[in-house]
Amino acid sequence: MLGSAIIEIWIQEDGKTTKLVFTGDLGNNDLPLLDSPTMISNADYVIMESTYGNRLHIRNDNKAEAFLDIVSETLEKNGTVVIPSFAVRKNSRNFI
């Protein structure tokens, strides 16, 4: 998934090595459709997007229950549930 790619670049200049890390997303562990992210041990600079930069993620085992509660409450109030989604094929090597 392009948004979750991490690129590490080492720049050598004047005898000094500087490590840059570029990423769209640091990723989450224990997701059923995606591999856990590779951990980066260190970097001099990290450049990344920050969609979720100001909040903590809830634990994965609580997400399904929270989702079902929201859907149930919405349907009980005769509301409409819209679930945006996209397809992910794990370890796909064929791109169209």
N, CA, C and O atoms as a printed pandas DataFrame, in Angstrom:
     atom_number atom_name residue_name chain_id  residue_number  x_coord  y_coord  z_coord
0              1         N          MET        A               1    0.848   -1.155    0.000
1              2        CA          MET        A               1    0.000    0.000    0.000
2              3         C          MET        A               1    0.904    1.231    0.000
3              4         O          MET        A               1    1.704    1.409    0.919
4              5         N          LEU        A               2    0.788    2.061   -0.997
5              6        CA          LEU        A               2    1.719    3.173   -1.179
6              7         C          LEU        A               2    1.754    4.108    0.018
7              8         O          LEU        A               2    2.833    4.546    0.418
8              9         N          GLY        A               3    0.614    4.423    0.595
9             10        CA          GLY        A               3    0.576    5.344    1.723
10            11         C          GLY        A               3    1.299    4.851    2.954
11            12         O          GLY        A               3    1.681    5.645    3.813
12            13         N          SER        A               4    1.491    3.549    3.048
13            14        CA          SER        A               4    2.168    3.016    4.232
14            15         C          SER        A               4    3.625    2.652    3.951
15            16         O          SER        A               4    4.264    1.983    4.764
16            17         N          ALA        A               5    4.148    3.081    2.819
17            18        CA          ALA        A               5    5.553    2.803    2.497
18            19         C          ALA        A               5    6.477    3.640    3.370
19            20         O          ALA        A               5    6.153    4.767    3.743
20            21         N          ILE        A               6    7.629    3.067    3.687
21            22        CA          ILE        A               6    8.657    3.780    4.430
22            23         C          ILE        A               6    9.943    3.722    3.614
23            24         O          ILE        A               6   10.357    2.651    3.169
24            25         N          ILE        A               7   10.565    4.869    3.424
25            26        CA          ILE        A               7   11.813    4.937    2.668
26            27         C          ILE        A               7   12.896    5.492    3.590
27            28         O          ILE        A               7   12.718    6.538    4.213
28            29         N          GLU        A               8   14.003    4.791    3.667
29            30        CA          GLU        A               8   15.150    5.262    4.439
30            31         C          GLU        A               8   16.241    5.705    3.472
31            32         O          GLU        A               8   16.567    4.984    2.529
32            33         N          ILE        A               9   16.802    6.880    3.701
33            34        CA          ILE        A               9   17.866    7.411    2.843
34            35         C          ILE        A               9   19.026    7.837    3.738
35            36         O          ILE        A               9   18.837    8.570    4.708
36            37         N          TRP        A              10   20.218    7.375    3.405
37            38        CA          TRP        A              10   21.425    7.781    4.108
38            39         C          TRP        A              10   22.206    8.723    3.191
39            40         O          TRP        A              10   22.484    8.391    2.039
40            41         N          ILE        A              11   22.554    9.891    3.710
41            42        CA          ILE        A              11   23.291   10.890    2.948
42            43         C          ILE        A              11   24.653   11.069    3.606
43            44         O          ILE        A              11   24.747   11.336    4.804
44            45         N          GLN        A              12   25.703   10.919    2.810
45            46        CA          GLN        A              12   27.051   11.131    3.329
46            47         C          GLN        A              12   27.592   12.433    2.759
47            48         O          GLN        A              12   27.640   12.629    1.545
48            49         N          GLU        A              13   27.998   13.316    3.664
49            50        CA          GLU        A              13   28.499   14.619    3.255
50            51         C          GLU        A              13   29.531   15.095    4.275
51            52         O          GLU        A              13   29.257   15.113    5.475
52            53         N          ASP        A              14   30.692   15.471    3.811
53            54        CA          ASP        A              14   31.772   15.960    4.675
54            55         C          ASP        A              14   32.096   14.985    5.802
55            56         O          ASP        A              14   32.321   15.399    6.939
56            57         N          GLY        A              15   32.119   13.692    5.486
57            58        CA          GLY        A              15   32.462   12.676    6.474
58            59         C          GLY        A              15   31.377   12.364    7.479
59            60         O          GLY        A              15   31.608   11.585    8.404
60            61         N          LYS        A              16   30.198   12.948    7.328
61            62        CA          LYS        A              16   29.082   12.721    8.252
62            63         C          LYS        A              16   27.940   12.024    7.511
63            64         O          LYS        A              16   27.626   12.384    6.377
64            65         N          THR        A              17   27.321   11.030    8.146
65            66        CA          THR        A              17   26.173   10.342    7.579
66            67         C          THR        A              17   24.901   10.818    8.280
67            68         O          THR        A              17   24.818   10.817    9.508
68            69         N          THR        A              18   23.921   11.221    7.488
69            70        CA          THR        A              18   22.626   11.658    8.002
70            71         C          THR        A              18   21.565   10.718    7.445
71            72         O          THR        A              18   21.552   10.425    6.250
72            73         N          LYS        A              19   20.679   10.250    8.311
73            74        CA          LYS        A              19   19.615    9.330    7.885
74            75         C          LYS        A              19   18.279   10.064    7.861
75            76         O          LYS        A              19   17.845   10.627    8.866
76            77         N          LEU        A              20   17.628   10.046    6.679
77            78        CA          LEU        A              20   16.287   10.600    6.498
78            79         C          LEU        A              20   15.304    9.450    6.346
79            80         O          LEU        A              20   15.611    8.452    5.694
80            81         N          VAL        A              21   14.131    9.582    6.938
81            82        CA          VAL        A              21   13.070    8.594    6.786
82            83         C          VAL        A              21   11.829    9.324    6.281
83            84         O          VAL        A              21   11.377   10.287    6.901
84            85         N          PHE        A              22   11.278    8.868    5.157
85            86        CA          PHE        A              22   10.050    9.411    4.576
86            87         C          PHE        A              22    8.955    8.362    4.709
87            88         O          PHE        A              22    9.183    7.188    4.415
88            89         N          THR        A              23    7.766    8.774    5.151
89            90        CA          THR        A              23    6.659    7.828    5.237
90            91         C          THR        A              23    5.320    8.550    5.176
91            92         O          THR        A              23    5.198    9.703    5.590
92            93         N          GLY        A              24    4.340    7.865    4.661
93            94        CA          GLY        A              24    2.969    8.360    4.685
94            95         C          GLY        A              24    2.253    7.875    5.929
95            96         O          GLY        A              24    1.227    8.436    6.314
96            97         N          ASP        A              25    2.789    6.829    6.568
97            98        CA          ASP        A              25    2.106    6.233    7.712
98            99         C          ASP        A              25    3.082    5.306    8.416
99           100         O          ASP        A              25    3.713    4.469    7.771
100          101         N          LEU        A              26    3.213    5.441    9.710
101          102        CA          LEU        A              26    4.089    4.537   10.452
102          103         C          LEU        A              26    3.460    3.163   10.642
103          104         O          LEU        A              26    4.164    2.193   10.923
104          105         N          GLY        A              27    2.133    3.070   10.489
105          106        CA          GLY        A              27    1.462    1.777   10.530
106          107         C          GLY        A              27    1.026    1.348   11.922
107          108         O          GLY        A              27    1.399    1.950   12.929
108          109         N          ASN        A              28    0.222    0.285   11.947
109          110        CA          ASN        A              28   -0.283   -0.322   13.176
110          111         C          ASN        A              28    0.084   -1.790   13.183
111          112         O          ASN        A              28    0.250   -2.401   12.127
112          113         N          ASN        A              29    0.208   -2.347   14.351
113          114        CA          ASN        A              29    0.477   -3.780   14.496
114          115         C          ASN        A              29   -0.821   -4.565   14.569
115          116         O          ASN        A              29   -1.876   -4.018   14.893
116          117         N          ASP        A              30   -0.731   -5.854   14.264
117          118        CA          ASP        A              30   -1.832   -6.807   14.458
118          119         C          ASP        A              30   -3.089   -6.475   13.673
119          120         O          ASP        A              30   -4.196   -6.605   14.195
120          121         N          LEU        A              31   -2.932   -6.047   12.424
121          122        CA          LEU        A              31   -4.086   -5.844   11.549
122          123         C          LEU        A              31   -4.276   -7.092   10.707
123          124         O          LEU        A              31   -3.297   -7.641   10.202
124          125         N          PRO        A              32   -5.505   -7.555   10.539
125          126        CA          PRO        A              32   -5.712   -8.829    9.834
126          127         C          PRO        A              32   -5.356   -8.806    8.348
127          128         O          PRO        A              32   -5.026   -9.852    7.790
128          129         N          LEU        A              33   -5.412   -7.654    7.694
129          130        CA          LEU        A              33   -5.173   -7.601    6.254
130          131         C          LEU        A              33   -3.769   -7.160    5.870
131          132         O          LEU        A              33   -3.354   -7.354    4.728
132          133         N          LEU        A              34   -3.035   -6.572    6.802
133          134        CA          LEU        A              34   -1.718   -6.018    6.476
134          135         C          LEU        A              34   -0.648   -6.578    7.396
135          136         O          LEU        A              34   -0.909   -6.894    8.557
136          137         N          ASP        A              35    0.559   -6.695    6.859
137          138        CA          ASP        A              35    1.689   -7.071    7.697
138          139         C          ASP        A              35    1.978   -5.940    8.671
139          140         O          ASP        A              35    1.727   -4.774    8.367
140          141         N          SER        A              36    2.501   -6.280    9.834
141          142        CA          SER        A              36    2.918   -5.252   10.789
142          143         C          SER        A              36    4.072   -4.464   10.175
143          144         O          SER        A              36    4.859   -5.014    9.405
144          145         N          PRO        A              37    4.174   -3.183   10.511
145          146        CA          PRO        A              37    5.229   -2.370    9.907
146          147         C          PRO        A              37    6.617   -2.797   10.369
147          148         O          PRO        A              37    6.786   -3.330   11.465
148          149         N          THR        A              38    7.594   -2.557    9.522
149          150        CA          THR        A              38    8.989   -2.762    9.890
150          151         C          THR        A              38    9.395   -1.619   10.806
151          152         O          THR        A              38    9.156   -0.452   10.496
152          153         N          MET        A              39    9.999   -1.949   11.913
153          154        CA          MET        A              39   10.393   -0.923   12.871
154          155         C          MET        A              39   11.685   -0.247   12.401
155          156         O          MET        A              39   12.628   -0.919   11.985
156          157         N          ILE        A              40   11.717    1.053   12.471
157          158        CA          ILE        A              40   12.903    1.839   12.136
158          159         C          ILE        A              40   13.617    2.135   13.465
159          160         O          ILE        A              40   13.021    2.694   14.386
160          161         N          SER        A              41   14.876    1.761   13.550
161          162        CA          SER        A              41   15.568    1.893   14.838
162          163         C          SER        A              41   15.959    3.332   15.170
163          164         O          SER        A              41   15.943    3.716   16.340
164          165         N          ASN        A              42   16.303    4.121   14.182
165          166        CA          ASN        A              42   16.659    5.512   14.457
166          167         C          ASN        A              42   16.642    6.310   13.162
167          168         O          ASN        A              42   16.648    5.748   12.067
168          169         N          ALA        A              43   16.622    7.617   13.308
169          170        CA          ALA        A              43   16.682    8.519   12.156
170          171         C          ALA        A              43   17.089    9.892   12.650
171          172         O          ALA        A              43   16.762   10.285   13.770
172          173         N          ASP        A              44   17.794   10.607   11.817
173          174        CA          ASP        A              44   18.122   11.989   12.152
174          175         C          ASP        A              44   16.927   12.901   11.872
175          176         O          ASP        A              44   16.679   13.858   12.606
176          177         N          TYR        A              45   16.190   12.591   10.799
177          178        CA          TYR        A              45   15.002   13.356   10.431
178          179         C          TYR        A              45   13.928   12.402    9.943
179          180         O          TYR        A              45   14.216   11.459    9.207
180          181         N          VAL        A              46   12.678   12.649   10.358
181          182        CA          VAL        A              46   11.522   11.878    9.882
182          183         C          VAL        A              46   10.563   12.862    9.238
183          184         O          VAL        A              46   10.154   13.839    9.866
184          185         N          ILE        A              47   10.201   12.604    7.972
185          186        CA          ILE        A              47    9.247   13.428    7.245
186          187         C          ILE        A              47    8.035   12.550    6.980
187          188         O          ILE        A              47    8.148   11.508    6.334
188          189         N          MET        A              48    6.851   12.975    7.487
189          190        CA          MET        A              48    5.660   12.127    7.354
190          191         C          MET        A              48    4.386   12.967    7.368
191          192         O          MET        A              48    4.388   14.118    7.804
192          193         N          GLU        A              49    3.309   12.373    6.887
193          194        CA          GLU        A              49    2.008   13.018    7.002
194          195         C          GLU        A              49    1.514   12.803    8.430
195          196         O          GLU        A              49    2.024   11.935    9.139
196          197         N          SER        A              50    0.532   13.579    8.853
197          198        CA          SER        A              50    0.127   13.486   10.254
198          199         C          SER        A              50   -1.389   13.483   10.431
199          200         O          SER        A              50   -1.913   14.190   11.292
200          201         N          THR        A              51   -2.089   12.703    9.635
201          202        CA          THR        A              51   -3.540   12.628    9.745
202          203         C          THR        A              51   -3.966   12.276   11.163
203          204         O          THR        A              51   -4.903   12.870   11.695
204          205         N          TYR        A              52   -3.282   11.311   11.779
205          206        CA          TYR        A              52   -3.638   10.862   13.132
206          207         C          TYR        A              52   -2.615   11.322   14.157
207          208         O          TYR        A              52   -2.500   10.714   15.221
208          209         N          GLY        A              53   -1.877   12.371   13.868
209          210        CA          GLY        A              53   -0.783   12.798   14.725
210          211         C          GLY        A              53   -1.192   13.289   16.093
211          212         O          GLY        A              53   -0.366   13.313   17.005
212          213         N          ASN        A              54   -2.446   13.684   16.268
213          214        CA          ASN        A              54   -2.852   14.229   17.559
214          215         C          ASN        A              54   -3.778   13.306   18.348
215          216         O          ASN        A              54   -4.450   13.762   19.273
216          217         N          ARG        A              55   -3.827   12.016   18.002
217          218        CA          ARG        A              55   -4.720   11.118   18.740
218          219         C          ARG        A              55   -4.119    9.735   18.875
219          220         O          ARG        A              55   -3.264    9.323   18.091
220          221         N          LEU        A              56   -4.581    9.040   19.873
221          222        CA          LEU        A              56   -4.146    7.670   20.110
222          223         C          LEU        A              56   -5.119    6.708   19.447
223          224         O          LEU        A              56   -6.326    6.948   19.440
224          225         N          HIS        A              57   -4.606    5.633   18.898
225          226        CA          HIS        A              57   -5.462    4.606   18.310
226          227         C          HIS        A              57   -6.003    3.718   19.414
227          228         O          HIS        A              57   -5.299    3.414   20.377
228          229         N          ILE        A              58   -7.259    3.299   19.273
229          230        CA          ILE        A              58   -7.802    2.345   20.244
230          231         C          ILE        A              58   -7.247    0.966   19.931
231          232         O          ILE        A              58   -6.847    0.687   18.801
232          233         N          ARG        A              59   -7.225    0.115   20.934
233          234        CA          ARG        A              59   -6.707   -1.244   20.744
234          235         C          ARG        A              59   -7.545   -1.983   19.699
235          236         O          ARG        A              59   -8.761   -1.804   19.631
236          237         N          ASN        A              60   -6.888   -2.812   18.889
237          238        CA          ASN        A              60   -7.566   -3.523   17.807
238          239         C          ASN        A              60   -8.696   -4.405   18.300
239          240         O          ASN        A              60   -9.715   -4.534   17.621
240          241         N          ASP        A              61   -8.539   -5.021   19.478
241          242        CA          ASP        A              61   -9.590   -5.914   19.965
242          243         C          ASP        A              61  -10.836   -5.149   20.401
243          244         O          ASP        A              61  -11.874   -5.777   20.612
244          245         N          ASN        A              62  -10.785   -3.832   20.545
245          246        CA          ASN        A              62  -11.951   -3.024   20.900
246          247         C          ASN        A              62  -12.639   -2.413   19.684
247          248         O          ASN        A              62  -13.761   -1.920   19.795
248          249         N          LYS        A              63  -11.985   -2.438   18.532
249          250        CA          LYS        A              63  -12.529   -1.777   17.344
250          251         C          LYS        A              63  -13.812   -2.433   16.841
251          252         O          LYS        A              63  -14.761   -1.732   16.491
252          253         N          ALA        A              64  -13.856   -3.751   16.799
253          254        CA          ALA        A              64  -15.041   -4.443   16.292
254          255         C          ALA        A              64  -16.251   -4.160   17.176
255          256         O          ALA        A              64  -17.351   -3.920   16.677
256          257         N          GLU        A              65  -16.043   -4.189   18.488
257          258        CA          GLU        A              65  -17.150   -3.912   19.406
258          259         C          GLU        A              65  -17.639   -2.475   19.266
259          260         O          GLU        A              65  -18.846   -2.235   19.251
260          261         N          ALA        A              66  -16.725   -1.523   19.165
261          262        CA          ALA        A              66  -17.096   -0.113   18.997
262          263         C          ALA        A              66  -17.839    0.081   17.675
263          264         O          ALA        A              66  -18.827    0.814   17.627
264          265         N          PHE        A              67  -17.381   -0.558   16.613
265          266        CA          PHE        A              67  -18.038   -0.465   15.308
266          267         C          PHE        A              67  -19.473   -0.996   15.383
267          268         O          PHE        A              67  -20.405   -0.348   14.907
268          269         N          LEU        A              68  -19.642   -2.171   15.980
269          270        CA          LEU        A              68  -20.984   -2.758   16.103
270          271         C          LEU        A              68  -21.903   -1.890   16.949
271          272         O          LEU        A              68  -23.089   -1.770   16.641
272          273         N          ASP        A              69  -21.382   -1.288   18.004
273          274        CA          ASP        A              69  -22.190   -0.389   18.835
274          275         C          ASP        A              69  -22.677    0.812   18.036
275          276         O          ASP        A              69  -23.842    1.200   18.133
276          277         N          ILE        A              70  -21.783    1.400   17.247
277          278        CA          ILE        A              70  -22.149    2.574   16.443
278          279         C          ILE        A              70  -23.191    2.209   15.392
279          280         O          ILE        A              70  -24.168    2.935   15.210
280          281         N          VAL        A              71  -22.988    1.089   14.698
281          282        CA          VAL        A              71  -23.943    0.658   13.671
282          283         C          VAL        A              71  -25.292    0.345   14.304
283          284         O          VAL        A              71  -26.326    0.763   13.782
284          285         N          SER        A              72  -25.304   -0.382   15.419
285          286        CA          SER        A              72  -26.566   -0.736   16.097
286          287         C          SER        A              72  -27.320    0.510   16.541
287          288         O          SER        A              72  -28.529    0.615   16.335
288          289         N          GLU        A              73  -26.610    1.450   17.150
289          290        CA          GLU        A              73  -27.256    2.677   17.618
290          291         C          GLU        A              73  -27.830    3.472   16.453
291          292         O          GLU        A              73  -28.933    4.010   16.550
292          293         N          THR        A              74  -27.097    3.548   15.368
293          294        CA          THR        A              74  -27.570    4.283   14.188
294          295         C          THR        A              74  -28.821    3.642   13.607
295          296         O          THR        A              74  -29.776    4.340   13.266
296          297         N          LEU        A              75  -28.822    2.312   13.490
297          298        CA          LEU        A              75  -29.985    1.609   12.935
298          299         C          LEU        A              75  -31.194    1.703   13.861
299          300         O          LEU        A              75  -32.327    1.800   13.389
300          301         N          GLU        A              76  -30.967    1.674   15.181
301          302        CA          GLU        A              76  -32.074    1.823   16.139
302          303         C          GLU        A              76  -32.754    3.181   16.001
303          304         O          GLU        A              76  -33.948    3.310   16.273
304          305         N          LYS        A              77  -32.005    4.185   15.583
305          306        CA          LYS        A              77  -32.541    5.535   15.390
306          307         C          LYS        A              77  -33.009    5.751   13.954
307          308         O          LYS        A              77  -33.246    6.882   13.529
308          309         N          ASN        A              78  -33.141    4.628   13.198
309          310        CA          ASN        A              78  -33.552    4.675   11.783
310          311         C          ASN        A              78  -32.597    5.518   10.939
311          312         O          ASN        A              78  -33.007    6.145    9.962
312          313         N          GLY        A              79  -31.347    5.528   11.318
313          314        CA          GLY        A              79  -30.337    6.266   10.568
314          315         C          GLY        A              79  -29.784    5.435    9.421
315          316         O          GLY        A              79  -30.163    4.279    9.238
316          317         N          THR        A              80  -28.905    6.024    8.670
317          318        CA          THR        A              80  -28.252    5.371    7.543
318          319         C          THR        A              80  -26.776    5.181    7.865
319          320         O          THR        A              80  -26.109    6.106    8.329
320          321         N          VAL        A              81  -26.277    3.987    7.619
321          322        CA          VAL        A              81  -24.871    3.687    7.844
322          323         C          VAL        A              81  -24.170    3.653    6.489
323          324         O          VAL        A              81  -24.541    2.876    5.609
324          325         N          VAL        A              82  -23.165    4.490    6.329
325          326        CA          VAL        A              82  -22.347    4.513    5.117
326          327         C          VAL        A              82  -20.945    4.081    5.530
327          328         O          VAL        A              82  -20.338    4.687    6.413
328          329         N          ILE        A              83  -20.436    3.035    4.891
329          330        CA          ILE        A              83  -19.120    2.516    5.231
330          331         C          ILE        A              83  -18.208    2.673    4.027
331          332         O          ILE        A              83  -18.265    1.858    3.106
332          333         N          PRO        A              84  -17.357    3.714    4.010
333          334        CA          PRO        A              84  -16.410    3.856    2.906
334          335         C          PRO        A              84  -15.353    2.757    3.002
335          336         O          PRO        A              84  -14.911    2.403    4.096
336          337         N          SER        A              85  -14.961    2.235    1.872
337          338        CA          SER        A              85  -13.968    1.156    1.897
338          339         C          SER        A              85  -13.181    1.139    0.597
339          340         O          SER        A              85  -13.558    1.777   -0.385
340          341         N          PHE        A              86  -12.087    0.401    0.608
341          342        CA          PHE        A              86  -11.307    0.147   -0.591
342          343         C          PHE        A              86  -10.741   -1.247   -0.464
343          344         O          PHE        A              86  -10.666   -1.802    0.632
344          345         N          ALA        A              87  -10.345   -1.806   -1.579
345          346        CA          ALA        A              87   -9.870   -3.188   -1.596
346          347         C          ALA        A              87   -8.363   -3.243   -1.385
347          348         O          ALA        A              87   -7.616   -2.431   -1.931
348          349         N          VAL        A              88   -7.930   -4.209   -0.586
349          350        CA          VAL        A              88   -6.515   -4.450   -0.351
350          351         C          VAL        A              88   -6.274   -5.925   -0.593
351          352         O          VAL        A              88   -6.965   -6.782   -0.043
352          353         N          ARG        A              89   -5.292   -6.206   -1.418
353          354        CA          ARG        A              89   -4.917   -7.592   -1.656
354          355         C          ARG        A              89   -3.511   -7.774   -1.107
355          356         O          ARG        A              89   -2.548   -7.229   -1.647
356          357         N          LYS        A              90   -3.401   -8.520   -0.063
357          358        CA          LYS        A              90   -2.123   -8.702    0.628
358          359         C          LYS        A              90   -1.130   -9.444   -0.250
359          360         O          LYS        A              90   -1.473  -10.448   -0.875
360          361         N          ASN        A              91    0.118   -8.943   -0.298
361          362        CA          ASN        A              91    1.216   -9.554   -1.028
362          363         C          ASN        A              91    0.929   -9.719   -2.525
363          364         O          ASN        A              91    1.396  -10.677   -3.141
364          365         N          SER        A              92    0.176   -8.806   -3.104
365          366        CA          SER        A              92   -0.124   -8.881   -4.528
366          367         C          SER        A              92    1.095   -8.476   -5.346
367          368         O          SER        A              92    1.739   -7.472   -5.039
368          369         N          ARG        A              93    1.415   -9.232   -6.365
369          370        CA          ARG        A              93    2.534   -8.895   -7.250
370          371         C          ARG        A              93    2.055   -8.488   -8.636
371          372         O          ARG        A              93    2.855   -8.077   -9.476
372          373         N          ASN        A              94    0.742   -8.601   -8.879
373          374        CA          ASN        A              94    0.188   -8.250  -10.174
374          375         C          ASN        A              94   -0.589   -6.968  -10.065
375          376         O          ASN        A              94   -1.590   -6.910   -9.351
376          377         N          PHE        A              95   -0.148   -5.934  -10.759
377          378        CA          PHE        A              95   -0.824   -4.662  -10.734
378          379         C          PHE        A              95   -1.345   -4.363  -12.139
379          380         O          PHE        A              95   -0.673   -4.637  -13.134
380          381         N          ILE        A              96   -2.523   -3.811  -12.205
381          382        CA          ILE        A              96   -3.125   -3.461  -13.502
382          383         C          ILE        A              96   -3.002   -1.973  -13.710
383          384         O          ILE        A              96   -3.442   -1.455  -14.736
